[in-house]
Amino acid sequence: MLATLWLVGLSLPMLWAQKLINCPYKNVCQYALLSGNDVILQCNYPKALWYFSSSLEDKLSLVNSMPDVKVLSGSDLQLSNPKPSQTGLYRCLDDHKARVVEYEIDFQDIALLHITHKDLGQKPMGNESMNLGGKVLVFTRWDPWQHCNRCQKPGERKRLGYCYVEEPLEKPMPCWLYMREEKVTDNRLRPELQIQACQVPCDTATETKQPYFVFDLYQLDKPNNHAPLKCPLASIYRPVHWEVNDNPLTWQDQLSGQEINTVMDLHSGGQHLKVFQPATYRCFVAQELIAQFNPTPSACQLEAEGQAKAQGPWRSRIQPGKADSVLRGLKLLLLIVSVLAVGGFLCKVVFRPACGQKRNQVLLVK
């Protein structure tokens, strides 16, 4: 169960949100993946060395110099936010420089993602013949449909498709592993995401009441009046579902152009949600409740609004012959300012974060 990993997630918050890629011992495996979405390449050899060779050149170099790349304990390779330029060969070698496993990875550009919803009548791209130094067939190779993101109630499911090229009598290859240094611009050369409605029964045999994260005091951003929420353990490679005040958010509503107060990030498969008003937001991964968010307006903003309302009706008018009244008024004003100053100090130091800062309070509830 995903939610049982909450304790690990406190120290390694995104490790279990990453797609695990494996390959049989001594083999070379070829994969198409999406840029911008974290993955882990498995090696399973103690103290192994990782080398990388870009698809644009044959030079082999240690991965230590690559940005956002980390060798984990057990010698697995973690790639965070991989770029299309990181397409190439990843080689895991033992202490005798012999191959343990190799991966040919095509990180297809997430910015080019072609998104369709079956229930809106939108269709994926078809096969197309192209001339890439010879006549080839360009097509989409689809992953299996992911599980429905809800059970019992209407939900949605998605599947990912990758650009592939096939020469006559040859094995198909991911597009940018095939083209390598060739720079070809064509609207057909892009990955795909397809979504459709679904409804499935709940699996009562595996249904459990798991702990989940609660992010409280997650303040709305003052200048833009919005808050970006990030669902732990979520990924474009997993079923993700959001609710606001127990009402479901759907891709169909968002893609149909309906006026909504939230925006699910397509390029992360719904891992990120942008919200514009205070409410209770919940995210589910693989039909399990993972986190609840309670965004609130900025404490400083509320404080400023309260002071503006308190001072709005007040006017200072000094009239001749009423010096005592003026003095009493000044004393009263000084007292009010002192109370506000002390109250503001306590608000900032004891109860709330300082202006311009944000704080996430994480509580575990059952």
C-alpha positions as CSV (number, residue, x, y, z in Angstrom):
1,M,0.0,0.0,0.0
2,L,1.3,3.4,-0.9
3,A,0.1,5.1,2.3
4,T,2.1,2.7,4.5
5,L,5.2,4.4,3.1
6,W,4.4,7.6,4.9
7,L,7.2,7.3,7.4
8,V,9.8,6.7,4.7
9,G,8.4,9.6,2.9
10,L,9.2,11.9,5.7
11,S,12.9,11.4,5.1
12,L,12.7,10.5,1.4
13,P,9.6,12.4,0.3
14,M,9.8,11.7,-3.4
15,L,11.7,8.4,-3.6
16,W,8.5,6.3,-3.8
17,A,6.9,8.6,-6.3
18,Q,9.5,7.7,-8.8
19,K,9.1,5.1,-11.5
20,L,11.3,2.0,-11.0
21,I,13.0,0.8,-14.2
22,N,14.6,-2.7,-14.3
23,C,16.4,-4.9,-16.7
24,P,17.6,-8.5,-16.5
25,Y,21.2,-9.1,-15.5
26,K,23.8,-8.6,-18.2
27,N,21.1,-7.3,-20.6
28,V,20.6,-4.1,-22.6
29,C,17.1,-2.7,-22.2
30,Q,15.4,0.0,-24.2
31,Y,12.8,2.4,-22.8
32,A,10.9,5.4,-23.8
33,L,10.0,7.7,-20.8
34,L,8.8,11.2,-20.2
35,S,11.1,14.1,-19.4
36,G,10.4,16.1,-16.2
37,N,9.2,13.0,-14.3
38,D,11.6,11.3,-11.9
39,V,12.7,7.7,-12.5
40,I,15.1,5.2,-10.9
41,L,17.2,2.8,-12.9
42,Q,17.9,-0.4,-11.0
43,C,21.3,-2.1,-10.9
44,N,21.4,-4.3,-7.8
45,Y,25.2,-4.5,-7.6
46,P,27.1,-3.2,-4.5
47,K,29.5,-0.3,-5.3
48,A,28.7,-0.3,-9.0
49,L,29.8,2.5,-11.3
50,W,27.4,4.3,-13.6
51,Y,28.4,5.7,-16.9
52,F,26.4,7.8,-19.4
53,S,26.8,8.3,-23.2
54,S,24.5,10.9,-24.8
55,S,22.6,9.9,-27.9
56,L,24.3,13.0,-29.6
57,E,27.8,11.7,-29.0
58,D,29.7,8.5,-28.2
59,K,31.7,9.8,-25.3
60,L,31.2,7.7,-22.1
61,S,31.6,9.6,-18.8
62,L,30.8,9.0,-15.1
63,V,27.3,10.2,-14.1
64,N,28.8,12.2,-11.2
65,S,29.0,15.3,-13.3
66,M,25.4,15.2,-14.4
67,P,22.9,17.5,-12.8
68,D,20.0,16.0,-10.7
69,V,21.5,12.5,-10.9
70,K,22.2,10.5,-7.7
71,V,23.5,7.0,-7.0
72,L,21.4,5.5,-4.2
73,S,22.4,2.9,-1.7
74,G,22.3,-0.4,-3.5
75,S,23.7,1.3,-6.6
76,D,20.4,2.3,-8.2
77,L,20.5,5.5,-10.2
78,Q,18.0,8.2,-9.4
79,L,17.3,10.8,-12.2
80,S,15.3,13.8,-10.9
81,N,13.5,16.0,-13.5
82,P,15.3,14.4,-16.4
83,K,15.7,16.5,-19.6
84,P,15.3,15.4,-23.2
85,S,19.1,16.1,-23.5
86,Q,19.7,13.2,-21.1
87,T,18.5,10.7,-23.7
88,G,21.2,8.1,-24.2
89,L,22.9,5.0,-22.8
90,Y,23.2,4.4,-19.1
91,R,25.7,1.7,-18.2
92,C,26.0,0.0,-14.8
93,L,29.4,-1.7,-14.4
94,D,30.9,-3.8,-11.6
95,D,34.3,-3.3,-10.0
96,H,35.9,-5.2,-12.9
97,K,34.3,-2.8,-15.4
98,A,32.1,-5.6,-16.7
99,R,28.5,-4.9,-17.6
100,V,25.9,-5.5,-14.9
101,V,23.0,-3.9,-16.9
102,E,22.5,-1.2,-19.5
103,Y,19.6,1.0,-20.4
104,E,19.0,2.9,-23.6
105,I,16.6,5.6,-22.5
106,D,14.7,8.1,-24.6
107,F,13.4,10.9,-22.4
108,Q,10.7,12.3,-24.7
109,D,9.9,16.0,-24.3
110,I,6.9,16.4,-21.9
111,A,6.3,19.9,-23.3
112,L,5.3,18.3,-26.6
113,L,2.7,16.0,-24.9
114,H,-0.4,15.4,-27.0
115,I,-3.4,15.1,-24.6
116,T,-6.8,13.7,-25.5
117,H,-9.9,12.7,-23.6
118,K,-11.9,9.9,-25.1
119,D,-15.2,11.1,-23.6
120,L,-14.8,14.5,-25.2
121,G,-14.5,12.9,-28.7
122,Q,-10.8,13.7,-28.9
123,K,-8.7,11.2,-30.7
124,P,-5.0,10.3,-30.4
125,M,-2.6,10.7,-33.3
126,G,-2.6,8.1,-36.1
127,N,0.3,6.3,-37.7
128,E,2.2,8.3,-40.3
129,S,4.8,7.6,-42.9
130,M,7.8,9.9,-42.9
131,N,11.1,10.3,-44.6
132,L,13.9,10.2,-42.0
133,G,16.8,9.4,-44.2
134,G,14.6,6.7,-45.7
135,K,10.9,5.8,-45.5
136,V,9.8,4.9,-42.0
137,L,6.6,4.5,-40.0
138,V,6.0,6.7,-37.0
139,F,3.5,5.5,-34.5
140,T,2.6,5.6,-30.8
141,R,3.4,2.6,-28.6
142,W,0.9,2.7,-25.7
143,D,1.5,1.6,-22.1
144,P,-1.4,-0.4,-20.6
145,W,-4.3,1.6,-19.1
146,Q,-3.6,2.6,-15.5
147,H,-6.1,1.6,-12.9
148,C,-9.2,3.8,-12.4
149,N,-8.3,6.6,-10.0
150,R,-11.5,6.0,-7.9
151,C,-13.6,3.0,-7.0
152,Q,-17.3,2.6,-6.7
153,K,-17.9,6.2,-7.9
154,P,-17.2,7.5,-11.4
155,G,-13.5,8.1,-12.0
156,E,-11.0,8.4,-14.8
157,R,-8.0,6.5,-16.0
158,K,-5.1,7.4,-18.2
159,R,-2.5,5.7,-20.4
160,L,0.8,7.0,-21.8
161,G,2.0,6.6,-25.3
162,Y,5.5,7.1,-26.7
163,C,6.7,8.1,-30.2
164,Y,8.3,5.1,-32.0
165,V,9.9,4.7,-35.4
166,E,9.9,1.5,-37.5
167,E,11.9,0.7,-40.5
168,P,10.9,-2.1,-42.8
169,L,12.0,-5.5,-41.4
170,E,13.6,-3.8,-38.4
171,K,12.7,-3.6,-34.7
172,P,10.9,-0.4,-33.7
173,M,12.9,2.2,-31.7
174,P,11.9,5.2,-29.6
175,C,12.0,8.3,-31.9
176,W,14.9,10.2,-30.5
177,L,17.1,7.1,-30.0
178,Y,16.5,6.4,-33.7
179,M,17.2,10.0,-34.9
180,R,20.1,10.7,-32.5
181,E,21.9,13.8,-33.8
182,E,19.4,14.4,-36.6
183,K,17.3,17.5,-35.9
184,V,13.8,16.9,-37.2
185,T,10.8,19.1,-36.4
186,D,7.4,17.5,-37.1
187,N,4.2,17.7,-35.1
188,R,3.9,13.9,-35.2
189,L,7.1,13.3,-33.3
190,R,5.7,13.6,-29.8
191,P,4.5,11.5,-26.8
192,E,0.8,11.2,-25.9
193,L,-1.5,11.0,-22.9
194,Q,-5.1,9.7,-23.3
195,I,-7.8,9.8,-20.6
196,Q,-11.2,8.2,-20.4
197,A,-14.0,7.8,-17.8
198,C,-14.2,4.6,-15.7
199,Q,-16.1,3.1,-12.8
200,V,-15.0,0.0,-11.0
201,P,-16.0,-1.8,-7.7
202,C,-13.8,-1.3,-4.6
203,D,-11.6,-4.2,-3.7
204,T,-12.8,-4.9,-0.1
205,A,-10.1,-7.6,0.4
206,T,-7.3,-5.0,0.3
207,E,-9.3,-2.0,1.7
208,T,-7.6,-0.6,4.8
209,K,-7.7,2.6,6.9
210,Q,-4.2,3.9,6.5
211,P,-2.6,7.0,8.0
212,Y,-2.3,10.0,5.7
213,F,-0.6,13.4,5.6
214,V,-2.4,16.6,6.7
215,F,-0.8,19.9,5.5
216,D,-2.3,22.7,7.6
217,L,-1.6,26.4,7.5
218,Y,-0.6,26.1,3.9
219,Q,-1.0,29.8,3.0
220,L,-2.3,31.1,-0.3
221,D,0.4,33.1,-2.1
222,K,-0.2,36.8,-1.4
223,P,0.8,38.4,-4.8
224,N,-0.9,35.9,-7.0
225,N,-3.5,34.7,-4.5
226,H,-2.9,31.0,-5.3
227,A,-1.2,28.0,-3.7
228,P,0.6,25.2,-5.5
229,L,-0.2,21.8,-3.8
230,K,1.9,18.7,-4.4
231,C,0.5,15.3,-3.7
232,P,3.1,13.0,-2.0
233,L,3.8,9.7,-3.8
234,A,1.9,10.9,-6.9
235,S,3.3,10.6,-10.4
236,I,2.3,10.7,-14.0
237,Y,2.9,7.0,-14.0
238,R,0.3,6.4,-11.3
239,P,-3.5,6.9,-10.9
240,V,-4.1,10.3,-9.1
241,H,-7.4,11.8,-8.0
242,W,-8.2,15.2,-6.3
243,E,-11.2,16.3,-4.4
244,V,-12.2,19.7,-3.1
245,N,-14.7,19.8,-0.2
246,D,-15.5,16.1,-1.1
247,N,-16.3,17.1,-4.7
248,P,-14.2,15.3,-7.4
249,L,-12.0,17.2,-9.8
250,T,-11.9,15.7,-13.3
251,W,-9.7,16.0,-16.3
252,Q,-12.9,16.0,-18.4
253,D,-14.1,19.3,-16.8
254,Q,-10.6,20.9,-17.1
255,L,-10.1,19.8,-20.7
256,S,-13.6,20.8,-21.8
257,G,-12.8,24.5,-20.9
258,Q,-15.3,24.8,-18.0
259,E,-14.7,27.6,-15.6
260,I,-13.0,26.1,-12.6
261,N,-11.1,27.3,-9.5
262,T,-8.4,24.7,-9.7
263,V,-5.8,23.7,-12.2
264,M,-4.4,20.1,-12.3
265,D,-0.9,20.0,-13.9
266,L,-1.1,17.8,-17.0
267,H,2.6,17.4,-17.3
268,S,2.9,15.7,-13.9
269,G,-0.3,13.7,-14.4
270,G,-2.1,15.6,-11.6
271,Q,0.7,15.4,-9.0
272,H,0.6,19.3,-8.8
273,L,-2.6,21.2,-8.2
274,K,-3.0,25.0,-8.3
275,V,-5.7,26.4,-6.1
276,F,-7.1,29.9,-5.8
277,Q,-9.4,29.8,-2.8
278,P,-9.4,28.3,0.7
279,A,-11.1,24.9,0.9
280,T,-10.3,21.3,2.0
281,Y,-8.3,19.5,-0.8
282,R,-7.6,15.8,-0.7
283,C,-5.4,13.7,-3.0
284,F,-5.6,10.0,-3.7
285,V,-3.0,7.8,-5.3
286,A,-4.0,4.3,-6.5
287,Q,-7.4,4.9,-4.8
288,E,-5.8,5.5,-1.4
289,L,-6.1,8.8,0.5
290,I,-2.5,10.2,0.7
291,A,-2.8,13.8,1.9
292,Q,-5.2,16.5,2.9
293,F,-4.5,20.2,2.4
294,N,-6.2,23.1,4.2
295,P,-4.9,26.3,2.4
296,T,-5.7,29.6,4.2
297,P,-5.2,33.2,3.3
298,S,-1.9,34.7,4.4
299,A,-1.9,35.6,8.1
300,C,-0.3,38.9,7.3
301,Q,-2.9,39.6,4.7
302,L,-5.7,38.9,7.2
303,E,-4.0,41.1,9.8
304,A,-3.7,43.9,7.3
305,E,-7.3,43.6,6.3
306,G,-8.4,43.6,9.9
307,Q,-6.4,46.8,10.6
308,A,-7.8,48.5,7.5
309,K,-11.3,47.7,8.6
310,A,-10.6,48.9,12.2
311,Q,-9.1,52.2,11.0
312,G,-11.4,52.8,8.0
313,P,-14.2,54.8,9.7
314,W,-11.7,56.8,11.9
315,R,-11.1,60.5,11.1
316,S,-8.8,62.9,13.0
317,R,-10.5,66.3,13.5
318,I,-8.8,68.8,15.9
319,Q,-11.1,71.7,16.8
320,P,-10.2,74.9,18.7
321,G,-11.1,74.9,22.4
322,K,-11.2,71.1,22.7
323,A,-7.6,70.4,23.8
324,D,-8.6,68.0,26.5
325,S,-10.6,65.9,24.1
326,V,-7.7,65.9,21.7
327,L,-5.3,64.8,24.5
328,R,-7.7,62.0,25.5
329,G,-8.0,61.0,21.9
330,L,-4.2,60.9,21.4
331,K,-3.8,58.8,24.6
332,L,-6.5,56.4,23.3
333,L,-4.8,56.2,19.9
334,L,-1.5,55.4,21.6
335,L,-3.1,52.7,23.6
336,I,-4.7,51.1,20.5
337,V,-1.3,51.3,18.6
338,S,0.4,49.6,21.6
339,V,-2.1,46.8,21.7
340,L,-1.9,46.3,18.0
341,A,1.9,46.2,18.1
342,V,1.9,43.6,20.9
343,G,-0.8,41.6,19.2
344,G,1.1,41.7,15.9
345,F,4.3,40.6,17.7
346,L,2.6,37.7,19.3
347,C,0.9,36.8,16.1
348,K,4.2,36.7,14.2
349,V,6.4,35.1,16.8
350,V,4.0,32.7,18.6
351,F,1.1,31.9,16.4
352,R,1.9,32.6,12.8
353,P,5.0,32.8,10.5
354,A,6.4,36.2,9.6
355,C,5.1,38.2,6.6
356,G,6.3,36.9,3.3
357,Q,7.2,33.5,4.7
358,K,5.3,30.2,4.4
359,R,5.2,27.2,6.8
360,N,3.8,23.8,6.3
361,Q,2.6,22.0,9.4
362,V,2.4,18.3,8.9
363,L,0.1,16.2,11.1
364,L,-0.5,12.5,10.9
365,V,-4.1,11.5,11.4
366,K,-6.0,8.2,11.2
